[in-house]
């Protein structure tokens, strides 16, 4: 299963100011995962956010973001791959 084609992540931001720059958002996930296994998906942003929303297999899952020592906002989530894929 090619997760890059299936996994989608959107950044949930609070109020946006009129003068804002585009956010650099990166999604880190394995290129594949076996049936019945779970994988870690990670979202990173260079602008502050409270959470990320991961869209996976018809569901929406929120993950709380934290600020790391490199100045990025990061959230991780464990997502399953069904046995019947």
LINFEN-V999165 format. One record per run of one state. SS is the DSSP state (A for helix, B for strand, O for the rest). FROM is the first residue (numbers start at 1). TO is the last residue. If there is no record, write none. Layout:
SS|FROM|TO  SS|FROM|TO
This chain:
O|1|1  B|2|2  A|3|6  O|7|7  B|8|12  O|13|24  B|25|28  O|29|31  B|32|32  O|33|37  B|38|45  O|46|50  B|51|56  O|57|58  B|59|64  O|65|65  B|66|67  O|68|72  B|73|80  O|81|85
